[in-house]
Amino acid sequence: MSAKFGPAGNCERFSKVHKSSLDAPQWIADFSLDCYEYQCGKGVRVKKETAVRLGENARAAGITLSLHAPYFINLANPENVAKNNSYVLSSCALADWMGAARVVVHTGALMGRTRREALDIAKGGMQVLMEAVDGAGLGHIALCPETMGKINQLGDLDEVLELCTLDGRLIPCIDFGHLYARSLGADNGREAFCQMLDRVETVLGPERASTFHSHFSHIEFTPNGGEKCHRTFDDDGGYGPDWEPLAAEVARRGWSPTFICESAGTQAEDALTMKRLYEDLQIQKELASWTT
């Protein structure tokens, strides 16, 4: 097993040539990537026929699919339970049609509550949500609560991990760019990444930890709010986090997570940069093992 790499949605290079996401799986495979996260951030508006065709194209190209549920899900708002369930159920149904095994879900905003109060509400909302997903016959779709980038949002690493303890099918979506932004740049470098991954393994066990879902991009942040916007690997300005120490730590552990690149417009190109560096580090690890 090895890590997988791919883009979130369609990059600018793809969109200049292709008009339909149905062409994306083969294009991504030809670009030497492994996976594709279909974006429903603004709502689920895809017909079943289209979703089935996308899934067929992905299987033919050997591309693994995941799906991002609508951004406006807020598990920390008790008045939003019915809407949350509707958004996630429609996302899971779409994922099922296209053969995507994972649906990424936002955790929500504090809305004036303490972090503990918001997390307890979100845990209750997640339990209701899991019951609704099971009731709809969609329990085979893994939900992936995502770490968030703004300081006033629910979703630091420990909060997401606590949500994931509710059910063994919940897989964390660790957005390292978001964690970097909400920590104002502190969550970066080999030591920080090692501590994060150790924490995931301690809370969820080695099996779930080793196959975590992830978003990665460089992010610009503000001192008061955290995340401001996504950047590209080529943007000047010293934006982080750094990919190499994270890649080295994942390669050292022999884990096989899925890395979805969310760079602003160059997500496929930057995903390929990530993959190539990771593979180089794997080769170095293997060579080192032969000489010891």
C-alpha positions as CSV (number, residue, x, y, z in Angstrom):
1,M,0.0,0.0,0.0
2,S,1.1,3.5,-0.7
3,A,-0.3,7.0,-0.4
4,K,-2.6,8.3,-3.1
5,F,-2.5,11.8,-4.6
6,G,-5.0,13.8,-6.6
7,P,-6.8,17.1,-7.1
8,A,-9.8,18.7,-5.5
9,G,-12.0,19.5,-8.4
10,N,-10.7,20.6,-11.8
11,C,-7.5,22.6,-12.2
12,E,-7.2,25.5,-14.6
13,R,-5.1,23.4,-17.1
14,F,-7.8,20.8,-17.3
15,S,-10.6,23.3,-17.7
16,K,-8.9,25.1,-20.6
17,V,-9.3,21.9,-22.6
18,H,-12.3,20.0,-21.2
19,K,-15.8,21.2,-20.5
20,S,-17.1,18.2,-18.5
21,S,-15.9,16.5,-15.3
22,L,-16.6,13.2,-17.0
23,D,-13.3,13.7,-18.7
24,A,-11.4,14.2,-15.5
25,P,-10.6,10.6,-14.4
26,Q,-8.7,9.7,-17.6
27,W,-7.0,13.1,-17.6
28,I,-5.9,12.7,-14.0
29,A,-4.6,9.2,-14.7
30,D,-2.7,10.4,-17.8
31,F,-1.3,13.1,-15.5
32,S,0.1,10.2,-13.3
33,L,-2.2,10.9,-10.3
34,D,-4.3,8.4,-8.4
35,C,-7.5,10.0,-7.1
36,Y,-10.1,12.8,-7.6
37,E,-12.3,14.6,-5.1
38,Y,-15.5,15.7,-6.7
39,Q,-16.6,19.1,-5.3
40,C,-20.2,19.7,-4.1
41,G,-19.3,22.7,-1.9
42,K,-22.1,24.9,-3.2
43,G,-24.7,22.1,-3.3
44,V,-25.5,18.7,-4.7
45,R,-26.7,19.3,-8.2
46,V,-25.6,16.2,-10.2
47,K,-28.0,13.8,-11.9
48,K,-27.7,10.1,-11.1
49,E,-26.9,9.3,-14.8
50,T,-24.0,11.7,-14.8
51,A,-22.7,10.4,-11.4
52,V,-22.9,6.8,-12.7
53,R,-20.9,7.7,-15.8
54,L,-18.3,9.5,-13.8
55,G,-17.9,6.4,-11.6
56,E,-17.6,4.2,-14.7
57,N,-14.9,6.5,-16.1
58,A,-13.0,6.5,-12.8
59,R,-13.0,2.8,-12.5
60,A,-11.8,2.4,-16.1
61,A,-9.0,4.9,-15.5
62,G,-8.0,3.4,-12.1
63,I,-8.9,6.6,-10.2
64,T,-10.2,6.5,-6.7
65,L,-13.1,8.9,-6.0
66,S,-14.1,10.9,-2.9
67,L,-16.7,13.7,-2.6
68,H,-16.8,17.0,-0.7
69,A,-20.2,17.7,0.8
70,P,-21.7,21.3,0.8
71,Y,-19.7,23.8,2.7
72,F,-22.7,25.2,4.7
73,I,-23.0,22.1,6.9
74,N,-22.7,23.1,10.5
75,L,-22.8,20.3,13.0
76,A,-22.4,22.7,15.9
77,N,-25.8,24.3,15.3
78,P,-28.6,22.4,16.9
79,E,-31.1,24.2,14.7
80,N,-29.4,22.8,11.6
81,V,-29.9,19.1,12.2
82,A,-32.6,18.5,9.5
83,K,-30.6,20.6,6.9
84,N,-27.3,18.8,7.8
85,N,-28.9,15.4,7.4
86,S,-30.4,16.5,4.0
87,Y,-27.0,17.8,2.7
88,V,-25.1,14.7,3.9
89,L,-27.6,12.2,2.7
90,S,-27.7,13.7,-0.8
91,S,-23.9,13.8,-0.8
92,C,-23.7,10.1,0.3
93,A,-26.3,9.1,-2.3
94,L,-24.3,10.9,-5.0
95,A,-21.1,9.2,-3.7
96,D,-22.8,5.8,-3.9
97,W,-23.9,6.4,-7.5
98,M,-20.3,7.3,-8.6
99,G,-18.6,4.7,-6.4
100,A,-16.9,7.1,-4.1
101,A,-16.1,5.6,-0.7
102,R,-15.6,8.8,1.3
103,V,-17.5,12.1,1.9
104,V,-15.8,15.0,3.5
105,V,-17.9,17.0,5.9
106,H,-17.3,20.4,7.5
107,T,-17.7,20.6,11.3
108,G,-19.1,24.1,11.6
109,A,-18.7,27.4,13.5
110,L,-18.7,28.2,17.2
111,M,-21.5,30.8,16.9
112,G,-20.6,32.4,20.3
113,R,-20.4,29.1,22.2
114,T,-17.4,27.7,24.0
115,R,-15.4,25.1,22.1
116,R,-16.6,22.4,24.5
117,E,-20.3,23.4,24.1
118,A,-19.9,23.5,20.3
119,L,-18.2,20.1,20.2
120,D,-20.8,18.4,22.4
121,I,-23.5,19.7,20.1
122,A,-21.6,18.5,17.0
123,K,-21.1,15.1,18.6
124,G,-24.9,14.8,19.1
125,G,-25.5,16.0,15.5
126,M,-23.0,13.5,14.2
127,Q,-24.7,10.6,16.0
128,V,-28.1,11.6,14.5
129,L,-26.4,12.0,11.2
130,M,-24.9,8.5,11.3
131,E,-28.3,7.0,12.2
132,A,-29.8,8.8,9.2
133,V,-27.1,7.6,6.9
134,D,-27.6,4.0,8.1
135,G,-31.3,4.3,7.8
136,A,-30.9,5.3,4.2
137,G,-28.8,2.3,3.5
138,L,-25.7,4.4,2.9
139,G,-23.7,3.3,6.0
140,H,-20.9,1.9,3.7
141,I,-19.9,5.5,2.8
142,A,-17.3,6.8,5.2
143,L,-17.8,10.3,6.5
144,C,-14.7,12.4,7.0
145,P,-15.0,15.3,9.4
146,E,-12.5,18.0,8.3
147,T,-10.1,20.1,10.3
148,M,-10.9,23.7,9.7
149,G,-8.7,26.8,9.0
150,K,-10.4,29.7,10.8
151,I,-9.9,30.1,14.5
152,N,-13.6,30.7,15.3
153,Q,-14.5,27.4,13.6
154,L,-15.0,24.1,15.3
155,G,-12.4,21.6,14.0
156,D,-8.9,21.6,15.4
157,L,-7.2,18.2,15.3
158,D,-8.3,17.1,18.7
159,E,-11.9,18.1,18.1
160,V,-12.1,16.2,14.8
161,L,-10.5,13.1,16.4
162,E,-13.0,13.2,19.3
163,L,-15.8,13.3,16.7
164,C,-14.3,10.3,15.0
165,T,-14.3,8.2,18.2
166,L,-18.1,8.1,17.9
167,D,-18.0,5.4,15.2
168,G,-15.3,3.3,13.7
169,R,-16.4,4.2,10.2
170,L,-15.6,7.9,10.7
171,I,-12.2,8.8,9.1
172,P,-10.6,12.2,9.8
173,C,-9.9,14.6,7.0
174,I,-6.8,16.2,8.2
175,D,-6.3,19.5,6.3
176,F,-2.7,20.4,7.1
177,G,-3.0,23.8,5.5
178,H,-6.0,24.5,7.7
179,L,-4.1,23.4,10.9
180,Y,-1.2,25.6,9.8
181,A,-3.4,28.6,9.3
182,R,-5.4,28.3,12.6
183,S,-2.1,27.8,14.5
184,L,-0.7,30.9,12.8
185,G,2.1,28.9,11.3
186,A,3.0,26.8,14.4
187,D,1.7,23.5,13.0
188,N,4.6,22.9,10.6
189,G,7.8,21.0,10.3
190,R,8.9,17.4,11.1
191,E,8.4,17.6,14.9
192,A,4.9,19.1,14.6
193,F,3.8,16.6,11.9
194,C,5.2,13.7,14.0
195,Q,3.2,14.8,17.0
196,M,0.0,15.2,15.0
197,L,0.3,11.7,13.4
198,D,1.2,10.2,16.8
199,R,-2.0,11.8,18.2
200,V,-4.1,10.4,15.4
201,E,-2.7,6.9,16.0
202,T,-3.2,7.1,19.8
203,V,-6.8,8.2,19.5
204,L,-8.0,6.1,16.5
205,G,-5.6,3.2,16.4
206,P,-3.1,2.2,13.7
207,E,-5.5,1.0,11.1
208,R,-7.6,4.2,10.8
209,A,-4.6,6.4,11.4
210,S,-2.6,4.9,8.6
211,T,-5.4,5.4,6.0
212,F,-6.5,8.9,7.0
213,H,-8.0,11.3,4.4
214,S,-6.2,14.6,3.9
215,H,-6.3,18.0,2.2
216,F,-3.1,19.8,1.5
217,S,-2.2,23.2,0.1
218,H,-0.3,26.3,1.0
219,I,-2.5,28.8,2.8
220,E,-2.3,32.5,3.6
221,F,-3.5,33.4,7.1
222,T,-4.2,36.5,9.1
223,P,-3.1,37.0,12.7
224,N,-6.6,37.3,14.1
225,G,-8.7,35.0,12.0
226,G,-6.5,32.2,10.7
227,E,-7.2,31.0,7.1
228,K,-7.5,33.8,4.5
229,C,-7.1,32.0,1.2
230,H,-5.5,29.0,-0.6
231,R,-2.2,29.6,-2.5
232,T,-0.2,27.6,-4.9
233,F,3.3,26.0,-4.5
234,D,4.7,28.7,-6.9
235,D,3.3,31.7,-5.0
236,D,5.9,34.0,-3.5
237,G,5.5,35.0,0.1
238,G,6.7,32.0,2.2
239,Y,3.3,30.4,2.5
240,G,3.1,27.0,4.3
241,P,2.9,24.4,5.4
242,D,6.0,22.6,4.1
243,W,5.3,19.3,2.3
244,E,8.6,17.6,2.5
245,P,8.7,16.9,6.2
246,L,5.2,15.6,6.2
247,A,5.9,13.4,3.2
248,A,9.0,12.1,4.9
249,E,7.1,11.3,8.1
250,V,4.3,9.4,6.2
251,A,6.9,7.5,4.2
252,R,8.8,6.6,7.3
253,R,5.7,5.1,8.9
254,G,4.7,3.2,5.8
255,W,1.2,4.7,6.0
256,S,-1.2,4.9,3.0
257,P,-3.4,8.0,3.3
258,T,-5.2,9.9,0.5
259,F,-3.8,13.4,-0.2
260,I,-6.2,15.7,-2.0
261,C,-4.4,18.9,-3.1
262,E,-6.5,22.1,-2.9
263,S,-4.1,24.6,-4.4
264,A,-5.8,27.6,-6.0
265,G,-6.0,26.5,-9.7
266,T,-2.9,24.3,-9.8
267,Q,-4.2,21.5,-7.7
268,A,-3.3,18.8,-10.2
269,E,0.2,20.1,-10.8
270,D,0.9,20.6,-7.1
271,A,-0.5,17.1,-6.3
272,L,2.0,15.7,-8.8
273,T,4.8,17.6,-7.1
274,M,3.7,16.1,-3.8
275,K,3.6,12.6,-5.3
276,R,7.0,12.8,-6.9
277,L,8.7,14.0,-3.7
278,Y,6.9,11.3,-1.6
279,E,8.0,8.6,-4.1
280,D,11.6,9.9,-3.9
281,L,11.5,9.6,-0.1
282,Q,10.1,6.1,-0.3
283,I,13.0,5.1,-2.6
284,Q,15.5,6.6,-0.1
285,K,13.9,4.7,2.7
286,E,14.1,1.4,0.8
287,L,17.8,2.1,-0.1
288,A,18.6,2.9,3.5
289,S,17.0,-0.4,4.7
290,W,19.2,-2.4,2.3
291,T,22.4,-0.8,3.8
292,T,21.6,-1.4,7.4
